């Protein structure tokens, strides 16, 4: 079941899932991200992550920092 995350006031998602080795898939389709400025290391260390659904809905228009996302 997808989660409906409202992150409209969040500016920093850096390291949100970092080193989450158990994460194998994620659905970003319902995540509101239009104010996010920093996604550095968001998925860094997620070695088993193979599927990111809804990535085309992930709004990166305000992102300034995306190193090692």
Backbone as JSON Lines, residues from 0, in Angstrom:
{"i":0,"aa":"X","n":[0.84,-1.17,0.0],"ca":[0.0,0.0,0.0],"c":[0.89,1.25,0.0]}
{"i":1,"aa":"X","n":[0.7,2.15,-0.95],"ca":[1.52,3.37,-0.99],"c":[1.13,4.34,0.12]}
{"i":2,"aa":"X","n":[2.09,5.05,0.59],"ca":[1.85,6.06,1.62],"c":[1.64,7.4,0.93]}
{"i":3,"aa":"X","n":[0.83,8.25,1.51],"ca":[0.61,9.58,0.99],"c":[1.38,10.55,1.88]}
{"i":4,"aa":"X","n":[2.61,10.82,1.52],"ca":[3.47,11.69,2.3],"c":[3.29,13.11,1.83]}
{"i":5,"aa":"X","n":[2.94,14.01,2.71],"ca":[2.86,15.41,2.37],"c":[4.09,16.09,2.93]}
{"i":6,"aa":"X","n":[5.05,16.33,2.07],"ca":[6.3,16.95,2.47],"c":[6.41,18.36,1.91]}
{"i":7,"aa":"X","n":[5.26,19.02,1.72],"ca":[5.26,20.31,1.04],"c":[6.04,21.39,1.78]}
{"i":8,"aa":"X","n":[6.28,21.25,3.06],"ca":[7.06,22.24,3.81],"c":[8.48,21.78,4.1]}
{"i":9,"aa":"X","n":[8.85,20.61,3.61],"ca":[10.17,20.05,3.87],"c":[11.15,20.54,2.81]}
{"i":10,"aa":"X","n":[12.32,20.99,3.24],"ca":[13.34,21.47,2.31],"c":[14.54,20.53,2.24]}
{"i":11,"aa":"X","n":[14.71,19.68,3.24],"ca":[15.91,18.84,3.31],"c":[15.54,17.37,3.49]}
{"i":12,"aa":"X","n":[15.81,16.57,2.45],"ca":[15.61,15.12,2.52],"c":[16.95,14.39,2.5]}
{"i":13,"aa":"X","n":[18.02,15.11,2.77],"ca":[19.34,14.49,2.72],"c":[19.42,13.33,3.71]}
{"i":14,"aa":"X","n":[19.91,12.21,3.21],"ca":[20.1,11.03,4.05],"c":[18.82,10.35,4.51]}
{"i":15,"aa":"X","n":[17.68,10.69,3.94],"ca":[16.39,10.16,4.41],"c":[16.37,8.64,4.49]}
{"i":16,"aa":"X","n":[16.86,7.97,3.47],"ca":[16.89,6.51,3.46],"c":[18.32,5.97,3.48]}
{"i":17,"aa":"X","n":[19.29,6.79,3.78],"ca":[20.69,6.4,3.74],"c":[20.96,5.15,4.58]}
{"i":18,"aa":"X","n":[21.73,4.26,4.0],"ca":[22.14,3.01,4.65],"c":[20.97,2.1,5.03]}
{"i":19,"aa":"X","n":[19.85,2.27,4.36],"ca":[18.7,1.4,4.6],"c":[18.85,0.16,3.71]}
{"i":20,"aa":"X","n":[19.69,-0.74,4.14],"ca":[20.04,-1.92,3.33],"c":[18.87,-2.88,3.12]}
{"i":21,"aa":"X","n":[17.86,-2.82,3.97],"ca":[16.71,-3.71,3.83],"c":[15.7,-3.2,2.79]}
{"i":22,"aa":"X","n":[15.85,-1.95,2.38],"ca":[14.92,-1.36,1.42],"c":[15.19,-1.94,0.03]}
{"i":23,"aa":"X","n":[14.18,-2.6,-0.55],"ca":[14.33,-3.19,-1.88],"c":[13.52,-2.46,-2.93]}
{"i":24,"aa":"X","n":[12.44,-1.8,-2.52],"ca":[11.63,-1.02,-3.45],"c":[10.94,0.11,-2.69]}
{"i":25,"aa":"X","n":[10.58,1.15,-3.45],"ca":[9.9,2.29,-2.84],"c":[8.99,2.91,-3.89]}
{"i":26,"aa":"X","n":[7.89,3.48,-3.43],"ca":[6.95,4.14,-4.32],"c":[6.94,5.63,-3.97]}
{"i":27,"aa":"X","n":[7.44,6.46,-4.88],"ca":[7.51,7.89,-4.66],"c":[6.35,8.65,-5.3]}
{"i":28,"aa":"X","n":[5.41,7.93,-5.86],"ca":[4.33,8.54,-6.64],"c":[3.5,9.55,-5.85]}
{"i":29,"aa":"X","n":[3.29,9.33,-4.58],"ca":[2.41,10.21,-3.81],"c":[3.18,11.12,-2.85]}
{"i":30,"aa":"X","n":[4.46,11.28,-3.05],"ca":[5.26,12.14,-2.18],"c":[5.32,13.54,-2.77]}
{"i":31,"aa":"X","n":[4.87,14.53,-1.99],"ca":[4.9,15.93,-2.41],"c":[6.27,16.52,-2.09]}
{"i":32,"aa":"X","n":[7.0,16.93,-3.12],"ca":[8.39,17.36,-2.9],"c":[8.74,18.7,-3.54]}
{"i":33,"aa":"X","n":[7.78,19.52,-3.9],"ca":[8.09,20.69,-4.7],"c":[8.91,21.77,-3.98]}
{"i":34,"aa":"X","n":[9.07,21.71,-2.67],"ca":[9.91,22.68,-1.96],"c":[11.26,22.1,-1.52]}
{"i":35,"aa":"X","n":[11.51,20.84,-1.8],"ca":[12.74,20.19,-1.38],"c":[13.93,20.81,-2.11]}
{"i":36,"aa":"X","n":[14.95,21.18,-1.35],"ca":[16.16,21.78,-1.91],"c":[17.37,20.86,-1.81]}
{"i":37,"aa":"X","n":[17.33,19.9,-0.89],"ca":[18.51,19.06,-0.67],"c":[18.12,17.58,-0.64]}
{"i":38,"aa":"X","n":[18.67,16.82,-1.58],"ca":[18.46,15.37,-1.59],"c":[19.8,14.62,-1.52]}
{"i":39,"aa":"X","n":[20.84,15.31,-1.07],"ca":[22.15,14.67,-0.93],"c":[22.04,13.37,-0.15]}
{"i":40,"aa":"X","n":[22.65,12.33,-0.67],"ca":[22.74,11.03,0.01],"c":[21.39,10.43,0.4]}
{"i":41,"aa":"X","n":[20.35,10.8,-0.27],"ca":[19.02,10.33,0.08],"c":[18.91,8.81,0.06]}
{"i":42,"aa":"X","n":[19.5,8.17,-0.94],"ca":[19.46,6.72,-1.05],"c":[20.85,6.1,-0.95]}
{"i":43,"aa":"X","n":[21.82,6.86,-0.52],"ca":[23.19,6.36,-0.44],"c":[23.28,5.18,0.53]}
{"i":44,"aa":"X","n":[23.85,4.1,0.08],"ca":[24.01,2.92,0.92],"c":[22.83,1.97,0.87]}
{"i":45,"aa":"X","n":[21.85,2.25,0.02],"ca":[20.69,1.36,-0.14],"c":[21.03,0.32,-1.21]}
{"i":46,"aa":"X","n":[21.94,-0.55,-0.89],"ca":[22.51,-1.48,-1.86],"c":[21.49,-2.44,-2.46]}
{"i":47,"aa":"X","n":[20.42,-2.72,-1.77],"ca":[19.42,-3.67,-2.26],"c":[18.22,-3.01,-2.93]}
{"i":48,"aa":"X","n":[18.23,-1.69,-3.02],"ca":[17.13,-0.96,-3.66],"c":[17.22,-1.16,-5.18]}
{"i":49,"aa":"X","n":[16.24,-1.84,-5.73],"ca":[16.26,-2.13,-7.17],"c":[15.08,-1.5,-7.91]}
{"i":50,"aa":"X","n":[14.04,-1.1,-7.18],"ca":[12.85,-0.56,-7.83],"c":[12.41,0.73,-7.16]}
{"i":51,"aa":"X","n":[12.31,1.79,-7.97],"ca":[11.77,3.06,-7.49],"c":[10.58,3.4,-8.37]}
{"i":52,"aa":"X","n":[9.39,3.11,-7.87],"ca":[8.16,3.43,-8.61],"c":[7.81,4.9,-8.41]}
{"i":53,"aa":"X","n":[7.22,5.49,-9.44],"ca":[6.77,6.87,-9.34],"c":[7.88,7.9,-9.4]}
{"i":54,"aa":"X","n":[9.06,7.5,-9.82],"ca":[10.19,8.44,-9.86],"c":[9.9,9.6,-10.81]}
{"i":55,"aa":"X","n":[9.06,9.38,-11.82],"ca":[8.74,10.46,-12.75],"c":[7.87,11.53,-12.09]}
{"i":56,"aa":"X","n":[7.23,11.2,-10.97],"ca":[6.42,12.17,-10.23],"c":[7.23,12.93,-9.18]}
{"i":57,"aa":"X","n":[8.46,12.53,-8.98],"ca":[9.31,13.14,-7.97],"c":[9.75,14.51,-8.48]}
{"i":58,"aa":"X","n":[9.2,15.58,-7.92],"ca":[9.46,16.93,-8.38],"c":[10.79,17.43,-7.83]}
{"i":59,"aa":"X","n":[11.75,17.66,-8.71],"ca":[13.07,18.14,-8.3],"c":[13.31,19.57,-8.77]}
{"i":60,"aa":"X","n":[12.25,20.29,-9.08],"ca":[12.37,21.65,-9.59],"c":[13.07,22.62,-8.66]}
{"i":61,"aa":"X","n":[12.98,22.41,-7.36],"ca":[13.61,23.31,-6.38],"c":[14.92,22.77,-5.83]}
{"i":62,"aa":"X","n":[15.29,21.54,-6.23],"ca":[16.49,20.91,-5.67],"c":[17.74,21.65,-6.12]}
{"i":63,"aa":"X","n":[18.58,21.99,-5.14],"ca":[19.86,22.65,-5.39],"c":[21.02,21.7,-5.18]}
{"i":64,"aa":"X","n":[20.82,20.71,-4.3],"ca":[21.89,19.79,-3.92],"c":[21.39,18.36,-4.09]}
{"i":65,"aa":"X","n":[22.06,17.61,-4.97],"ca":[21.62,16.25,-5.28],"c":[22.83,15.29,-5.33]}
{"i":66,"aa":"X","n":[23.87,15.6,-4.62],"ca":[25.07,14.77,-4.63],"c":[24.79,13.4,-4.04]}
{"i":67,"aa":"X","n":[25.23,12.37,-4.73],"ca":[25.07,10.98,-4.25],"c":[23.63,10.62,-3.86]}
{"i":68,"aa":"X","n":[22.7,11.14,-4.6],"ca":[21.3,10.84,-4.26],"c":[21.07,9.37,-4.37]}
